[in-house]
Amino acid sequence: MIVAQGWEAGGHVWGQVSTMALVPAVADAVDIPVVAAGGIADGRAMAAAMMLGASGVWVGTRLLASDEATIHDTYRARLLDASEADTQWAHDLYDVDWPDAPHRALGNSTSRAWQKAGNAAPGHRPNESQVIGHRPTGEPVLRYQSYTPVPGTSGDVEAMSLLAGQGVAQVRNLSSAADIVAEIYQEAKDVLKRGSSIL
Ligand SMILES: Cc1cc2nc3c(=O)[nH]c(=O)nc-3n(C[C@H](O)[C@H](O)[C@H](O)COP(=O)(O)O)c2cc1C
C-alpha cells in the first residue's frame, strides 16, 4: 500500500497538497491500495476519502484524544478545544531530528513569538535555548524542541510542540481507541449508505 498524506495532517507533513486533491491523484497514479491520511477524524471524512479512491484511512490527530494516548492533560485540553483554524504548518519552527522537516502543530505562545520575530530561522529564533519545562525523567525541555508532553511533564506545557492536524475540529470527546475506530467506521458506512440515495 501507499499512504497519501495531505497537508491538513498533524505531526510531520512533507507535502503541501490537500488530502482532497492528493488522494485521487495518487489513486490514479498507482496500482496498489492507497491509504488516505490528513484531516480524517470522523466517519464523514473516511467516507469522502473512500470516494476519492482510498482503500483505507490513516488517522493520527483523532487518536490523540483516546484513553490510550499518553499525553499531558494540557495538550489534551487544547486538542478538545481547538478549531480547524488553530493549527500551523511550518518548515522549521520545532527542531525535529533531521533538517527541514515540516510539521503541523497547534498555535501557541512559542509559535506566536516566533511569528512576531518574522518566522526567524533556527539559530535566530527568540529564546532559543530557554528551558521551558522538564520531562518526567528530569531532563530539560528546551523551547523549539520537538517534544510531545506526556503525563508528568512539568513547566510551560502550553509552549511545547503540540502536534495536531486541521481535523482537530472534529476531536470533541475522549474515548478508547477501539471506540474511536468503531465510531469512525460505522459513521462512514452510514454516510455512504445515505449518499447513495442523494444522486
Ligand atoms: C502527535 C503526532 C506525531 C506524529 N509523528 C510523526 C512522525 O514521527 N513521523 C511521521 O512521518 N509522521 C508523524 N505524524 C503524522 C502521522 O503519521 C499521520 O500521517 C497524520 O497524523 C495523519 O493526519 P491527521 O493527524 O490529520 O490524522 C505524527 C502525527 C501526530 C498527530
The ligand as a Tripos MOL2 file, in Angstrom:
@<TRIPOS>MOLECULE
LIG
   31    33     1     0     0
SMALL
NO_CHARGES

@<TRIPOS>ATOM
      1 C1          1.4450   13.5630   17.5820 C.3       1 LIG1
      2 C2          1.8110   13.1580   16.1810 C.ar      1 LIG1
      3 C3          3.0970   12.6900   15.9130 C.ar      1 LIG1
      4 C4          3.4700   12.3260   14.6080 C.ar      1 LIG1
      5 N1          4.7500   11.8900   14.3800 N.ar      1 LIG1
      6 C5          5.1160   11.5460   13.1270 C.ar      1 LIG1
      7 C6          6.4490   11.0820   12.8670 C.ar      1 LIG1
      8 O1          7.2830   10.9940   13.7710 O.2       1 LIG1
      9 N2          6.7820   10.7630   11.5920 N.ar      1 LIG1
     10 C7          5.8650   10.8510   10.5530 C.ar      1 LIG1
     11 O2          6.2160   10.5480    9.4090 O.2       1 LIG1
     12 N3          4.6000   11.2690   10.7890 N.ar      1 LIG1
     13 C8          4.2060   11.6230   12.0270 C.ar      1 LIG1
     14 N4          2.9200   12.0230   12.2550 N.ar      1 LIG1
     15 C9          1.9490   12.0350   11.1280 C.3       1 LIG1
     16 C10         1.0350   10.7880   11.1790 C.3       1 LIG1
     17 O3          1.7640    9.6170   10.8580 O.3       1 LIG1
     18 C11        -0.1560   10.8940   10.2010 C.3       1 LIG1
     19 O4          0.2780   10.9730    8.8620 O.3       1 LIG1
     20 C12        -1.0650   12.0710   10.4730 C.3       1 LIG1
     21 O5         -1.3070   12.2100   11.8720 O.3       1 LIG1
     22 C13        -2.3940   11.9130    9.7430 C.3       1 LIG1
     23 O6         -3.1280   13.0950    9.7430 O.3       1 LIG1
     24 P1         -4.1440   13.5310   10.9170 P.3       1 LIG1
     25 O7         -3.2770   13.9640   12.0540 O.co2     1 LIG1
     26 O8         -4.9090   14.6750   10.3300 O.co2     1 LIG1
     27 O9         -4.9980   12.3620   11.2640 O.co2     1 LIG1
     28 C14         2.5290   12.4000   13.5490 C.ar      1 LIG1
     29 C15         1.2340   12.8800   13.8340 C.ar      1 LIG1
     30 C16         0.8690   13.2680   15.1230 C.ar      1 LIG1
     31 C17        -0.5380   13.7860   15.3440 C.3       1 LIG1
@<TRIPOS>BOND
     1     1     2 1
     2     2     3 ar
     3     2    30 ar
     4     3     4 ar
     5     4     5 ar
     6     4    28 ar
     7     5     6 ar
     8     6     7 ar
     9     6    13 1
    10     7     8 2
    11     7     9 ar
    12     9    10 ar
    13    10    11 2
    14    10    12 ar
    15    12    13 ar
    16    13    14 ar
    17    14    15 1
    18    14    28 ar
    19    15    16 1
    20    16    17 1
    21    16    18 1
    22    18    19 1
    23    18    20 1
    24    20    21 1
    25    20    22 1
    26    22    23 1
    27    23    24 1
    28    24    25 2
    29    24    26 1
    30    24    27 1
    31    28    29 ar
    32    29    30 ar
    33    30    31 1
@<TRIPOS>SUBSTRUCTURE
     1 LIG1         1 GROUP 0 **** ****
